Amino acid sequence: MNQISPLAYVHPEAKLGDNNIIGPFCYIDKNVEIGDNNVMQNSVTIHVGARICNGNEFMPGASISTKPQDLKFRGEETICRIGDNNSIRENVTISRGTASKGETVVGSNNLLMECVHIAHDCVVGSGIIIGNSTKLAGEVVVDDCAIISANVLCHQFCRIGGYVMIQGGCRFSQDIPPFIIAGKEPTKYCGLNLIGLRRRGFSNELIDKIHTAYRLLYSKGIMSEGIQEIKNNLEVTKEIQYIIDFVESSKRGIIR
C-alpha cells in the first residue's frame, strides 16, 4: 500500500507500484511509471516520461525527467529511466531525452549529491558517486563505478570511463579513460586511481599491468601508436582490452 500525503498531487494516469512513500508538496505528472519501495521526501517533482524502478530515495527539491534544456527539443515523447536503489539528493535535476537518443538513463546504486544536473540523453551507469553541483551536459556517458567530485563541469558528448576519480573543480571537453585519476588545470592524467582499484578488489599484479598500459599509451605523441605499443607488449586482459576499446572508440580524444 502506498503512503501518499494529502498535500501531494498524483496524476490519475500515473502508474505506481507498491509501498511507495510520497511526501507533501510532491508532484507526479501523467505518463509516469514508478515501481516499488521508493521514498519521495517533500517537494519532489516527477515529470512526464519518468520510468523509476525500485528502492530509490529522492530528497526535497529533486526534479526528475525535466524538459530538456536543448533548443532542438520540439516536445517529442521521450523518457527518463532511473534504476534501483539510488540516492538522489536535494535539488538534483535529471532531464529526459530528446529525438537524438530518446531517453536519459541512470542505472542503479548511485549517489547523486546536492544540485547535480544530468542533461538530456546522458547514460549514467551503476555504482557511481557524483559530487555536489557537478554538471553533465547532453549525451555524456559515465561508465560503472566512477567517482566524480564536486563542481565538475563535463562538456557534451564526453565519456567518462569506469573506476575513475575526477578531482573537484575540473572542467574538461575530452574523454576520461578508465581506472585513472584526472585533475589539475587543464584536466589531465594524474596516475592510477590506486585506492579505488584496491577497494574494488583489483590485485597488485593487475594494477601494475594497467599502469604499464598507460605508460605505453602516453609514451607516444599519437594515441594509435600508444595503443599499438600496448598490443605489442602486454597480455590483453579484459581490463587492458577495455582501455584499448575506450581509446580507439573515443570521438573527442582522451585527456593528455
C-alpha positions as CSV (number, residue, x, y, z in Angstrom):
1,M,0.0,0.0,0.0
2,N,1.3,3.4,-1.0
3,Q,1.5,6.3,1.6
4,I,0.6,9.4,-0.3
5,S,0.4,12.7,1.6
6,P,-2.9,14.6,1.1
7,L,-0.8,17.6,0.2
8,A,0.8,15.8,-2.8
9,Y,-0.6,15.6,-6.3
10,V,-0.5,12.4,-8.3
11,H,-1.9,12.5,-11.8
12,P,-4.7,9.9,-12.2
13,E,-2.8,8.4,-15.3
14,A,0.4,7.9,-13.3
15,K,1.2,4.2,-12.6
16,L,2.5,3.4,-9.1
17,G,3.7,0.1,-7.7
18,D,3.5,-0.8,-4.0
19,N,4.9,0.5,-0.8
20,N,5.9,4.0,-2.1
21,I,6.1,7.0,0.2
22,I,5.1,10.3,-1.4
23,G,5.6,13.3,0.9
24,P,3.8,16.6,1.0
25,F,4.0,19.0,-2.0
26,C,5.3,16.3,-4.3
27,Y,4.0,16.5,-7.9
28,I,3.8,13.4,-10.1
29,D,2.7,14.0,-13.7
30,K,0.9,11.9,-16.3
31,N,2.9,9.3,-18.3
32,V,4.9,8.4,-15.2
33,E,5.7,4.8,-14.1
34,I,7.1,4.2,-10.6
35,G,8.0,0.8,-9.1
36,D,8.0,-0.3,-5.5
37,N,9.5,0.9,-2.2
38,N,10.5,4.4,-3.4
39,V,10.6,7.3,-1.0
40,M,10.0,10.8,-2.2
41,Q,10.5,13.4,0.5
42,N,8.6,16.7,0.3
43,S,8.6,18.9,-2.8
44,V,9.9,16.3,-5.3
45,T,8.7,16.7,-8.9
46,I,8.4,13.7,-11.2
47,H,7.7,15.0,-14.8
48,V,6.2,13.4,-17.9
49,G,8.2,10.4,-19.2
50,A,9.8,9.2,-15.9
51,R,10.3,5.5,-15.5
52,I,11.5,4.8,-12.0
53,C,12.3,1.3,-10.7
54,N,12.5,0.2,-7.1
55,G,14.0,1.3,-3.8
56,N,15.1,4.9,-4.7
57,E,15.1,7.8,-2.4
58,F,14.5,11.4,-3.6
59,M,15.3,14.3,-1.4
60,P,13.5,17.6,-1.3
61,G,13.7,19.7,-4.5
62,A,14.7,16.8,-6.8
63,S,13.2,17.3,-10.3
64,I,13.2,14.2,-12.5
65,S,12.5,13.8,-16.2
66,T,12.5,17.6,-16.7
67,K,12.1,19.2,-20.2
68,P,15.5,19.1,-21.9
69,Q,17.5,22.3,-21.9
70,D,18.0,21.9,-25.7
71,L,16.6,24.3,-28.3
72,K,16.3,21.4,-30.7
73,F,13.7,19.8,-28.5
74,R,10.3,20.0,-30.1
75,G,8.1,18.3,-27.5
76,E,8.7,14.8,-28.8
77,E,7.7,12.0,-26.4
78,T,10.9,10.8,-24.7
79,I,11.7,9.2,-21.3
80,C,14.0,9.3,-18.3
81,R,14.9,5.9,-16.8
82,I,16.0,5.5,-13.2
83,G,17.2,2.1,-11.9
84,D,17.2,0.7,-8.4
85,N,18.4,1.8,-5.0
86,N,19.7,5.3,-6.0
87,S,20.1,8.1,-3.5
88,I,19.1,11.3,-5.3
89,R,19.8,14.3,-3.1
90,E,18.4,17.8,-2.7
91,N,17.7,19.8,-5.9
92,V,19.1,17.2,-8.3
93,T,17.8,17.7,-11.8
94,I,17.7,15.0,-14.5
95,S,16.3,15.8,-17.9
96,R,14.5,13.4,-20.2
97,G,15.8,12.5,-23.6
98,T,15.4,14.2,-27.0
99,A,15.0,12.9,-30.5
100,S,18.7,12.3,-30.6
101,K,18.5,9.1,-28.4
102,G,15.0,9.2,-26.9
103,E,16.0,8.6,-23.3
104,T,18.2,9.6,-20.4
105,V,19.3,6.7,-18.4
106,V,20.6,6.5,-14.8
107,G,21.5,3.0,-13.5
108,S,21.4,1.6,-10.0
109,N,23.1,2.1,-6.7
110,N,24.3,5.6,-7.4
111,L,24.7,8.6,-5.1
112,L,23.9,11.9,-6.8
113,M,24.7,14.6,-4.4
114,E,23.0,18.0,-3.9
115,C,22.5,20.2,-7.1
116,V,23.8,17.6,-9.6
117,H,22.5,18.1,-13.1
118,I,22.3,15.3,-15.6
119,A,21.3,16.6,-19.0
120,H,19.2,15.1,-21.9
121,D,20.3,11.8,-23.4
122,C,23.0,11.1,-20.8
123,V,23.7,7.4,-19.9
124,V,25.0,7.1,-16.3
125,G,25.9,3.6,-15.2
126,S,25.8,2.0,-11.8
127,G,27.8,2.2,-8.6
128,I,28.7,5.8,-9.3
129,I,29.2,8.8,-7.0
130,I,28.7,12.3,-8.3
131,G,29.6,15.2,-6.0
132,N,27.7,18.4,-5.2
133,S,26.9,20.8,-8.0
134,T,28.6,18.7,-10.7
135,K,27.0,19.2,-14.2
136,L,26.9,16.7,-17.0
137,A,26.0,18.2,-20.4
138,G,23.9,16.5,-23.0
139,E,24.7,12.9,-24.2
140,V,27.5,12.3,-21.7
141,V,28.3,8.7,-20.9
142,V,29.6,7.6,-17.5
143,D,30.7,4.0,-17.1
144,D,30.2,2.0,-13.9
145,C,32.0,2.7,-10.6
146,A,33.2,6.2,-11.5
147,I,33.7,8.8,-8.8
148,I,33.2,12.4,-9.9
149,S,33.9,15.0,-7.3
150,A,32.1,18.3,-6.6
151,N,31.8,21.3,-9.0
152,V,33.0,19.3,-12.1
153,L,31.9,20.6,-15.5
154,C,31.7,18.0,-18.2
155,H,31.3,19.0,-21.9
156,Q,28.6,17.5,-24.0
157,F,29.3,14.2,-25.8
158,C,32.2,13.3,-23.5
159,R,32.6,9.8,-22.0
160,I,33.9,9.1,-18.5
161,G,35.5,5.6,-18.0
162,G,34.8,3.2,-15.2
163,Y,36.7,3.3,-11.8
164,V,38.0,6.8,-12.3
165,M,38.4,9.5,-9.7
166,I,37.9,13.0,-11.1
167,Q,39.1,15.8,-8.7
168,G,36.9,18.6,-7.6
169,G,36.5,21.7,-9.8
170,C,37.7,20.1,-13.0
171,R,36.5,21.2,-16.4
172,F,37.0,19.1,-19.5
173,S,35.9,18.6,-23.1
174,Q,37.7,15.3,-23.8
175,D,37.1,11.7,-22.6
176,I,38.4,10.5,-19.3
177,P,39.8,6.9,-19.8
178,P,39.1,4.2,-17.2
179,F,41.0,3.4,-13.9
180,I,42.7,6.8,-13.6
181,I,42.8,9.9,-11.5
182,A,42.0,13.1,-13.6
183,G,42.7,16.5,-12.2
184,K,44.6,19.8,-12.3
185,E,44.0,22.7,-14.8
186,P,43.7,21.9,-17.6
187,T,42.4,18.5,-16.7
188,K,44.9,15.7,-17.4
189,Y,46.0,12.2,-16.4
190,C,47.4,12.2,-12.8
191,G,48.1,8.5,-12.4
192,L,46.0,5.5,-11.5
193,N,43.1,5.5,-9.0
194,L,45.1,3.2,-6.8
195,I,42.9,3.4,-3.7
196,G,39.7,3.0,-5.7
197,L,41.1,0.0,-7.6
198,R,42.3,-1.7,-4.4
199,R,38.9,-1.1,-2.7
200,R,37.2,-2.8,-5.7
201,G,39.4,-5.9,-5.3
202,F,42.0,-5.3,-8.1
203,S,45.2,-7.3,-7.4
204,N,48.6,-5.6,-7.3
205,E,49.6,-7.6,-10.4
206,L,46.6,-6.3,-12.4
207,I,47.1,-2.7,-11.2
208,D,50.7,-3.0,-12.4
209,K,49.5,-4.1,-15.8
210,I,47.1,-1.2,-16.1
211,H,49.9,1.2,-15.0
212,T,52.2,-0.2,-17.7
213,A,49.4,0.2,-20.3
214,Y,49.1,3.9,-19.5
215,R,52.8,4.3,-19.5
216,L,52.9,2.8,-23.0
217,L,49.9,4.7,-24.2
218,Y,51.2,8.1,-23.1
219,S,54.8,7.4,-24.3
220,K,53.8,8.2,-27.8
221,G,52.5,11.5,-29.2
222,I,49.9,9.7,-31.3
223,M,47.4,7.6,-29.4
224,S,47.1,5.0,-32.1
225,E,50.9,4.4,-31.8
226,G,50.5,4.1,-28.0
227,I,47.7,1.5,-28.5
228,Q,49.9,-0.5,-30.8
229,E,52.6,-0.5,-28.1
230,I,50.1,-1.9,-25.6
231,K,49.1,-4.6,-28.0
232,N,52.7,-5.5,-28.8
233,N,54.0,-5.6,-25.2
234,L,51.2,-6.6,-22.8
235,E,48.9,-9.5,-22.2
236,V,45.5,-8.2,-23.3
237,T,43.2,-9.0,-20.3
238,K,39.7,-7.7,-20.2
239,E,40.8,-4.6,-18.3
240,I,43.5,-3.9,-20.9
241,Q,41.0,-4.5,-23.7
242,Y,38.7,-2.0,-22.0
243,I,41.4,0.7,-22.2
244,I,42.1,-0.2,-25.9
245,D,38.5,-0.1,-26.9
246,F,37.9,3.1,-25.0
247,V,40.7,5.0,-26.6
248,E,40.0,3.6,-30.1
249,S,36.3,4.5,-29.9
250,S,36.8,7.9,-28.5
251,K,35.3,10.6,-30.7
252,R,36.6,13.6,-28.7
253,G,40.0,12.2,-27.9
254,I,41.2,11.4,-24.4
255,I,42.8,13.8,-21.9
256,R,46.6,14.0,-22.1
